[in-house]
Amino acid sequence: MPATLLLPIALGFSPVATPRLKLELSTTSPTVTVGQPLPLKATITNLGREAVRLVLPNDGSAWGWRTPVIGWSVLSGTAAKHPREVPVVRTPRCGNMNPLMPEDFIALAPGQSAEVVNGWATPPAAQKAGDYRVRLYFVNDPKRDGSASGEKNPLVVGTAPVRLVSNEVVVRVFDLP
């Protein structure tokens, strides 16, 4: 039995603890008019004891082409359920992606938070009046850097593997007067 416990260390593997992170979605205003982006803010907080490195949403994240893969679930009514998988964007686009830069990464110390809604992770616009239930999905996978060359980006490889789903917020959308 003790040899079994020592085997992973002897082979050069070490157990990787899943980081304790929380993705909190909040609204800057509970109402908005049709055609306006939903007024949302998303914050990741490190609830663990160790620092955590992540990639911020970037060019290709909403399409599932690179880490982090992000997606918004926007539902009207109360009967529908949010999906289990990340709802990625399916609209056509060019396919080119900007390279990741050092400023596209964050390191969260224990207790530290960072805003993750940016130009690449903007909330969707409301298309018609009603009450909408919204969640944000954020999946950071160090094995998925979106590189066309197949080479692994060492900055991405050193990030934490996480799968986060935010709390649900409700936004009321009004028709234009």
C-alpha positions in Angstrom: 0.0 0.0 0.0 2.7 2.6 0.8 4.4 1.8 -2.5 1.2 2.8 -4.3 1.2 6.2 -2.6 4.8 6.8 -3.5 4.6 5.6 -7.1 3.2 8.8 -8.6 6.0 10.8 -7.0 8.6 8.3 -8.2 7.4 8.6 -11.8 7.6 12.4 -11.7 3.9 13.0 -11.3 2.5 15.1 -8.6 -1.2 15.4 -7.6 -2.6 18.6 -8.9 -5.2 20.3 -6.7 -8.1 21.9 -8.4 -8.0 25.6 -7.7 -10.8 27.0 -5.6 -12.2 29.8 -7.8 -15.6 31.5 -7.9 -17.1 33.2 -11.0 -19.5 35.8 -9.8 -21.9 37.5 -12.3 -23.5 40.7 -11.2 -25.6 43.4 -13.0 -24.7 47.0 -13.0 -28.3 47.8 -13.7 -31.3 45.4 -13.4 -32.9 46.9 -16.5 -31.9 47.8 -20.1 -33.6 48.7 -23.3 -33.8 46.6 -26.4 -30.6 46.6 -28.5 -28.3 47.5 -25.6 -25.8 45.1 -24.2 -26.8 43.4 -21.0 -25.3 45.4 -18.1 -23.2 42.6 -16.6 -19.9 42.3 -14.7 -18.1 39.0 -14.1 -15.4 38.6 -11.5 -13.2 35.6 -10.7 -12.1 35.3 -7.1 -9.4 33.0 -5.8 -10.8 31.3 -2.7 -7.9 28.9 -2.3 -4.5 29.1 -0.5 -2.3 29.2 -3.6 -1.9 31.7 -6.4 -3.6 30.8 -9.6 -2.7 31.9 -13.2 -5.3 32.1 -15.9 -5.7 33.4 -19.4 -8.1 36.3 -19.9 -10.8 35.9 -22.6 -9.2 36.8 -26.0 -9.7 36.6 -29.7 -11.3 33.2 -30.4 -12.5 32.5 -26.8 -16.2 32.9 -27.5 -15.9 30.6 -30.6 -14.2 27.9 -28.6 -11.0 28.2 -30.5 -8.6 29.0 -27.6 -8.5 29.0 -23.9 -10.3 30.3 -22.0 -13.4 29.1 -23.8 -16.2 31.4 -22.7 -19.9 31.5 -23.4 -23.1 33.3 -22.3 -26.3 31.4 -21.6 -29.3 33.8 -22.0 -32.7 32.3 -21.3 -36.2 33.9 -21.2 -38.9 32.4 -19.0 -38.4 30.0 -16.1 -38.9 26.6 -17.7 -35.7 26.4 -19.7 -32.5 25.1 -18.1 -29.0 26.5 -18.7 -26.8 24.1 -20.8 -24.2 21.9 -19.2 -21.6 22.6 -21.9 -20.2 26.1 -22.8 -22.6 27.8 -25.3 -20.0 29.0 -27.8 -20.7 31.5 -30.7 -21.6 29.8 -34.0 -21.5 32.9 -36.3 -19.0 32.9 -39.1 -15.8 34.9 -38.8 -12.4 35.1 -40.5 -10.6 32.5 -38.4 -7.5 34.6 -37.7 -6.6 35.1 -34.0 -4.4 37.6 -32.4 -1.3 36.1 -30.6 -1.5 36.0 -26.8 0.6 38.6 -25.1 1.8 38.7 -21.4 -0.9 41.2 -20.5 -3.5 38.5 -21.5 -2.7 36.6 -18.4 -3.6 37.2 -14.7 -2.2 35.8 -11.5 -4.7 35.7 -8.6 -3.2 35.6 -5.2 -5.4 34.0 -2.4 -8.4 36.2 -1.9 -7.7 38.3 -5.0 -10.3 39.0 -7.7 -10.2 40.1 -11.3 -12.8 41.3 -13.8 -13.1 39.0 -16.8 -15.6 40.8 -19.0 -13.6 42.6 -21.6 -13.7 43.4 -25.3 -13.5 39.6 -26.1 -16.1 38.6 -23.5 -18.8 41.2 -23.9 -22.3 40.4 -22.8 -24.8 39.9 -25.6 -27.3 42.6 -26.6 -31.0 42.2 -25.7 -33.0 41.6 -28.9 -36.5 41.9 -27.5 -38.3 42.9 -24.3 -38.6 40.4 -21.4 -36.9 39.0 -18.4 -33.7 37.2 -19.1 -31.8 34.7 -16.9 -28.0 34.9 -17.6 -25.0 32.8 -16.8 -21.4 33.0 -17.9 -19.2 29.9 -18.5 -15.3 30.1 -18.3 -13.1 27.1 -19.1 -9.3 27.5 -18.9 -7.6 24.5 -20.4 -3.8 24.7 -20.5 -3.7 22.2 -23.4 -5.8 24.3 -25.6 -3.9 27.4 -26.7 -5.4 27.7 -30.2 -2.0 27.8 -31.9 -2.2 27.0 -35.6 1.4 25.8 -35.6 0.7 23.1 -33.0 3.4 24.5 -30.7 2.4 24.9 -27.1 2.6 28.4 -25.7 4.6 28.1 -22.4 2.6 30.9 -20.9 -0.7 29.0 -21.5 0.8 25.6 -20.3 1.5 27.2 -16.9 -2.1 28.2 -16.3 -4.6 26.4 -14.1 -7.2 24.0 -15.6 -10.6 25.3 -14.4 -14.2 25.0 -15.4 -16.4 27.7 -13.9 -20.1 28.5 -14.3 -21.3 31.7 -12.8 -24.4 32.3 -10.6 -27.5 33.3 -12.5 -28.6 36.9 -12.7 -31.9 38.3 -14.1 -32.1 41.3 -16.3 -35.3 43.0 -17.4 -35.3 44.3 -21.0 -37.8 47.1 -22.0 -38.9 48.2 -25.5 -37.7 51.5 -26.6 -40.1 54.3 -25.7 
